[in-house]
Every structure is written in structure tokens, then in C-alpha cells.
């Protein structure tokens, strides 16, 4: 998890709720997915211990090959 200053200036979306098509790092590990096949596309707001943190959310890479 990251603090606000670690994602300051990002062009990625900040989410209040997790979307179904996105995965956390832990979920990808549990699913035994290759992290190289995914990219960070957003950050999820997480409140813990009265502080705001941001968890990277991953989406499968969609590469077009000719």
C-alpha cells in the first residue's frame, strides 16, 4: 500500500470502490497469475488506522500483435 505522496501527480484513476475487472497484488498471487501480464491502471483508496492509503489495482495487459 502506498501513501498519498507516493502517488502524487499520477495520471491513474483513484477509486473509492474496487471494480470487478481489477485485481490487487494479493489476488494475482492467489490466482498464480504472472505479474508481467498485468499493469497498474488505478489506485484504490483504503482507510486503515485512521489514515488513507492507496492500493495499486491491476488489469490484464491487452497488447495488439500483428
C-alpha positions in Angstrom: 0.0 0.0 0.0 1.1 3.5 -0.8 0.7 6.8 0.9 -0.7 9.9 -0.9 2.7 11.5 -1.5 3.8 8.3 -3.3 1.1 8.6 -6.0 1.1 12.4 -6.2 0.9 13.5 -9.8 -0.2 10.2 -11.1 -2.4 10.0 -14.2 -4.1 6.9 -13.0 -7.7 6.8 -11.7 -8.3 6.9 -7.9 -11.2 4.6 -6.9 -13.3 4.6 -3.8 -14.7 1.1 -4.6 -13.0 -1.8 -6.3 -14.2 -2.6 -9.8 -14.8 -6.2 -10.9 -12.3 -6.2 -13.7 -9.4 -5.1 -11.5 -7.1 -7.2 -9.2 -5.0 -6.4 -6.2 -1.4 -7.8 -5.9 -2.6 -10.3 -3.3 -5.4 -11.5 -5.6 -2.9 -12.0 -8.5 -0.6 -14.0 -6.2 -3.5 -16.2 -5.0 -4.6 -16.8 -8.6 -1.0 -17.6 -9.5 -1.0 -15.1 -12.4 2.1 -13.7 -14.0 2.5 -10.2 -12.8 4.2 -9.3 -16.1 0.9 -9.9 -17.8 -0.8 -7.1 -15.8 -0.3 -3.4 -15.4 -1.3 -0.9 -12.7 -4.3 1.1 -14.1 -5.7 2.6 -10.9 -5.4 3.1 -7.2 -8.0 2.1 -4.6 -8.5 4.2 -1.5 -8.1 2.2 1.7 -8.6 3.6 5.1 -6.5 1.9 7.9 -5.7 3.0 11.3 -7.4 6.3 10.6 -5.1 7.0 7.7 -5.7 7.0 3.9 -3.6 4.6 1.8 -3.7 3.7 -1.9 -3.6 0.1 -3.2 -2.5 -0.4 -6.8 -5.1 -2.1 -8.9 -4.0 -4.3 -11.8 -5.6 -5.0 -15.2 -4.6 -7.6 -17.7 -2.4 -6.1 -20.5 -4.1 -6.0 -23.8 -1.4 -6.0 -26.4 -2.2 -6.0 -30.1 0.2 -8.0 -32.2 0.1 -8.0 -36.0 
